Amino acid sequence: MPHDLDPRLLRAFLAVADELHFTRAAARLYVAQQALSRDVRRLERELGADLFVRTTRQVALTPEGARLVPYARRVLDAYEELAAAFRAEPERPLLVDISAPVGTAHRVLEETRRACPDTEFVARFHSGLTGAAPELLAGRLDVSFGRLAGLPPDVRAGLAHLPVRYEPMAVLLPAGHPLAAQPAVPLAALAGQTLYAGAGNPHTAEWTDLAHRLFAGRGIAMAEPFPEIDGSEEFMRVVRKRGWWVLASVEFIDVPGMALRPLVDPVPLSPVSMVWRRGLRHPGLAALRTACRALGAAGGWLRRPDGGDWLPEEDAGLMTGGEGAAGAAG
């Protein structure tokens, strides 16, 4: 076992582990593919282990490669934090889209602020990852959270991601309805109901798409398209006026007169990833990733529930693909 590993070799390894494709990994690191392959082989020699299974059709991690991934990430995060601590110039604030002052992204931001009080994190409140993605790619926003599979492949190609949580879904319904008296609502009980799921709001298209997939074949209707609703007060006004039931997550804003109940049989999951543009370097980014992993480990955020759940196959693939937009080798 070597006493000192070159961090360049770990970066090469993680790029291939993320992409599972040597050509894309080389492009991501702006190096020649031959140089990348050479670095990976050197790391394998130094560790005395094969890290990848390579065929003409695909690249896959070996068990030893999968074991190395979390260690390599922690080492590189530490390098990044060390370099940031000794930079002469002050770092600019990191712009973090958390969508709403409640939920998974909000909890991650609060934990990161607690752990890193000297770094400035400025919250933004975009209403969906579809709306935030162009801002990320243009550099007007640094980090966002949401369902990566809902973005077009060409948009995902410019983004890196860290799976954060399988967030159970819920229904927001009138507090006086008989279903509100139950601790959880079976999906089958929603047959014949009309639920609002952001239809008509182009910024939350990934959420509406997930709802369409969930409702299909279950007799659940999608509420008619409605313009983007800006702010929680306006949201509550519109929902109450139109009498909508709402597809939501288990952590949601409090709406007076309505009850939030988790959905079960099966438990539908909303996959949440932390998303940022490729190549972004900022000490706050490593701190956010550390908070995601800590909260996820403490809360079992990446454990799927026992007893059956619902999640589209594409979403499941991206959530198990690790950091970076995962893809098959080609």
C-alpha positions in Angstrom: 0.0 0.0 0.0 1.5 3.4 -1.0 2.1 6.0 1.7 1.4 8.9 -0.6 -1.1 9.0 -3.5 -1.0 11.7 -6.1 -4.5 13.5 -6.0 -4.4 13.6 -9.8 -4.7 9.9 -9.9 -7.7 10.0 -7.6 -9.3 12.7 -9.8 -8.8 10.5 -12.8 -10.3 7.5 -11.0 -13.4 9.4 -9.9 -14.0 10.9 -13.3 -14.1 7.4 -14.8 -16.1 6.1 -11.8 -18.7 8.8 -12.4 -19.0 8.5 -16.1 -18.2 4.8 -16.6 -16.8 5.9 -19.9 -13.1 6.8 -20.5 -13.7 9.2 -23.4 -16.3 11.3 -21.5 -14.1 11.2 -18.4 -11.1 12.5 -20.3 -13.2 15.3 -21.8 -14.5 16.2 -18.4 -10.9 16.6 -17.1 -9.6 18.2 -20.3 -6.9 15.6 -20.8 -6.1 13.1 -23.5 -7.8 9.7 -23.1 -4.4 7.9 -23.2 -3.2 10.1 -20.3 -6.3 9.3 -18.3 -5.9 5.6 -18.9 -2.3 5.8 -17.9 -3.2 7.5 -14.6 -5.8 4.9 -13.8 -3.4 2.0 -14.5 -0.8 3.7 -12.3 -3.3 4.0 -9.5 -4.2 0.3 -9.9 -0.5 -0.6 -9.7 0.0 1.5 -6.6 -3.0 0.1 -4.8 -2.4 -3.4 -6.0 -6.0 -3.8 -7.2 -8.1 -3.8 -10.3 -10.5 -0.8 -10.1 -12.5 -1.3 -13.3 -13.7 -4.1 -15.6 -13.2 -2.9 -19.1 -14.8 -4.5 -22.2 -15.4 -3.2 -25.7 -19.0 -2.4 -24.7 -18.8 -1.0 -21.2 -16.8 0.0 -18.2 -17.8 -1.1 -14.7 -16.4 -0.7 -11.2 -14.9 -3.8 -9.5 -15.8 -4.3 -5.9 -12.4 -2.8 -5.0 -13.2 0.2 -7.2 -16.5 0.7 -5.5 -14.9 0.5 -2.1 -12.4 3.2 -3.1 -15.0 5.7 -4.3 -16.0 7.2 -0.9 -12.4 7.3 0.3 -11.2 9.1 -2.9 -14.0 11.7 -2.5 -13.1 12.5 1.1 -9.5 12.9 0.2 -10.2 15.3 -2.7 -12.7 17.2 -0.6 -10.0 17.6 2.1 -7.5 18.9 -0.6 -10.0 21.4 -1.8 -10.8 22.7 1.7 -7.1 22.9 2.5 -6.4 24.9 -0.6 -9.4 27.2 0.0 -8.2 27.9 3.6 -5.0 29.4 2.4 -6.2 31.4 -0.6 -5.3 35.0 -0.2 -8.4 36.5 -1.7 -11.9 36.1 0.0 -14.3 33.7 -1.6 -17.4 35.1 -3.2 -20.8 33.9 -1.7 -22.1 30.6 -3.0 -25.6 30.9 -4.5 -27.7 28.0 -3.5 -31.2 27.3 -4.8 -33.3 25.5 -2.2 -36.7 26.1 -3.8 -38.5 26.7 -0.4 -37.7 27.4 3.2 -38.6 23.8 4.1 -37.5 20.4 3.0 -34.4 18.5 2.1 -32.4 21.3 0.4 -33.3 23.7 3.2 -32.0 21.2 5.8 -28.8 20.7 3.9 -28.2 24.4 3.7 -28.8 25.0 7.4 -26.5 22.2 8.4 -23.8 23.6 6.0 -24.1 27.1 7.5 -23.8 25.6 11.0 -20.7 23.7 10.1 -19.0 26.5 8.1 -20.0 29.8 9.6 -17.2 31.7 7.9 -18.4 30.8 4.4 -21.3 32.8 2.9 -24.1 30.8 1.4 -26.9 32.9 -0.2 -30.2 31.1 -0.6 -32.3 31.4 -3.8 -35.8 30.2 -4.2 -36.4 28.9 -7.8 -39.5 26.9 -8.1 -38.0 23.8 -9.8 -34.8 22.2 -11.2 -36.0 22.7 -14.8 -36.0 26.5 -14.2 -32.8 26.5 -12.2 -30.7 24.4 -14.7 -30.2 27.3 -17.2 -29.1 29.5 -14.4 -26.6 26.9 -13.2 -25.1 26.5 -16.7 -24.9 30.2 -17.2 -23.1 30.7 -13.9 -25.9 32.9 -12.4 -26.6 30.2 -9.8 -24.1 27.7 -8.3 -26.1 24.9 -6.7 -29.7 23.6 -6.9 -31.6 20.5 -5.8 -34.1 18.3 -7.5 -35.0 15.5 -9.8 -32.1 15.1 -12.3 -33.9 12.6 -14.6 -36.4 15.2 -15.5 -33.8 17.3 -17.3 -33.0 16.7 -21.0 -29.8 14.7 -21.6 -28.0 17.6 -23.2 -28.7 19.8 -20.1 -27.5 17.0 -17.8 -24.3 16.7 -19.7 -23.2 20.1 -18.4 -24.0 19.3 -14.8 -22.6 17.2 -12.0 -24.7 15.7 -9.2 -24.7 14.0 -5.9 -27.7 11.8 -5.0 -29.0 13.1 -1.7 -32.4 11.5 -0.8 -35.3 9.3 -1.9 -37.9 11.7 -0.6 -41.3 10.0 0.1 -44.2 11.7 -1.5 -47.4 12.9 0.1 -50.8 14.4 -0.6 -52.1 17.7 0.7 -55.9 17.4 1.2 -58.7 19.2 3.0 -58.4 18.7 6.8 -62.0 17.7 7.0 -61.9 14.9 4.5 -62.1 11.3 5.9 -58.7 10.4 4.4 -57.1 13.2 6.5 -58.0 11.2 9.6 -55.7 8.4 8.5 -51.9 8.5 9.3 -51.2 7.6 5.7 -53.1 7.5 2.4 -53.0 4.5 0.1 -52.4 5.5 -3.5 -55.4 3.5 -4.6 -57.6 5.8 -2.4 -56.7 8.7 -4.8 -58.5 7.1 -7.7 -61.1 9.6 -9.0 -59.4 12.6 -7.4 -57.8 15.5 -9.2 -54.4 16.6 -7.9 -52.3 19.7 -8.6 -48.7 18.9 -9.6 -47.4 22.1 -11.1 -48.9 21.6 -14.6 -48.6 24.9 -16.5 -45.4 26.0 -14.6 -42.5 25.5 -17.0 -39.9 25.7 -14.2 -41.2 22.6 -12.5 -41.6 20.4 -15.5 -39.6 17.6 -13.9 -42.1 17.4 -11.0 -45.1 17.4 -13.3 -43.5 14.6 -15.4 -42.9 12.5 -12.3 -46.6 13.0 -11.3 -47.8 12.0 -14.8 -45.9 8.8 -14.5 -47.3 8.1 -11.0 -50.9 8.9 -11.9 -50.9 6.8 -15.1 -53.1 3.8 -14.8 -54.3 4.7 -11.3 -57.3 6.8 -12.1 -55.8 10.0 -10.7 -56.3 13.1 -12.7 -53.9 16.0 -13.2 -55.2 19.5 -12.3 -55.5 21.7 -15.3 -52.4 23.8 -16.2 -52.1 27.0 -14.2 -49.6 29.8 -14.4 -46.6 29.7 -12.1 -47.6 30.5 -8.5 -45.0 32.7 -6.8 -44.5 32.5 -3.1 -46.1 30.4 -0.3 -48.9 32.9 0.5 -50.1 33.0 -3.1 -49.8 29.2 -3.3 -52.1 28.8 -0.3 -54.6 31.3 -1.6 -54.8 29.6 -5.0 -55.0 26.1 -3.6 -57.8 26.9 -1.2 -59.8 28.9 -3.8 -59.6 26.2 -6.4 -60.2 23.3 -4.0 -57.1 21.4 -5.2 -55.6 18.4 -3.6 -51.8 18.7 -4.1 -49.1 16.1 -4.8 -46.3 17.1 -2.4 -43.3 15.7 -0.5 -43.4 14.6 3.2 -41.7 17.9 4.2 -43.9 20.8 2.9 -45.1 24.2 3.9 -48.0 24.3 6.4 -51.3 25.2 4.7 -54.0 26.1 7.2 -57.2 24.1 6.7 -55.3 21.3 4.9 -53.6 18.1 6.1 -50.4 16.6 4.7 -50.4 12.8 4.7 -47.7 10.4 3.3 -48.7 8.1 0.4 -48.2 4.4 0.8 -48.9 1.0 -0.9 -46.5 1.6 -2.6 -44.5 4.5 -1.3 -43.9 6.9 -4.2 -40.4 8.4 -4.1 -39.2 11.8 -5.3 -35.4 11.5 -6.1 -33.5 14.5 -4.9 -29.9 15.3 -6.1 -27.6 18.1 -5.4 -26.7 19.6 -8.8 -24.0 22.0 -9.9 -22.3 22.9 -13.1 -19.2 20.9 -14.1 -15.9 22.5 -13.3 -17.3 24.7 -10.4 -14.7 25.2 -7.7 -15.6 26.7 -4.4 -14.9 25.6 -0.8 -18.6 25.8 -0.1 -19.3 23.1 -2.6 -17.3 20.6 -0.7 -19.1 21.7 2.5 -22.5 21.2 1.0 -21.5 17.7 -0.2 -20.3 16.8 3.2 -23.6 18.0 4.8 -25.6 16.0 2.3 -23.7 12.8 3.2 -23.8 13.4 6.9 -27.6 14.1 6.9 -28.2 11.2 4.5 -26.3 8.8 6.7 -28.0 10.0 9.9 -31.5 9.9 8.4 -31.2 6.9 6.0 -32.0 9.2 3.1 -30.6 6.9 0.5 -32.3 3.8 1.8 -35.4 2.8 -0.1 -38.4 1.9 2.2 -39.2 -1.7 3.1 -42.5 -3.1 1.9 -42.5 -1.7 -1.6 -42.0 1.7 -3.3 -42.4 3.3 -6.7 -39.6 5.0 -8.6 -39.1 5.3 -12.4 -36.2 3.1 -13.7 -34.3 6.1 -15.2 -34.4 7.9 -11.8 -33.2 4.9 -10.0 -30.2 4.6 -12.4 -29.2 8.2 -11.9 -29.5 8.0 -8.1 -27.2 5.0 -8.0 -24.7 6.5 -10.5 -22.7 8.4 -8.0 -21.4 11.9 -8.3 -21.6 13.3 -11.8 -24.2 12.7 -14.4 -23.9 8.9 -14.9 -24.1 7.2 -18.2 -23.4 3.9 -19.9 -20.2 3.5 -21.8 -20.4 3.8 -25.5 
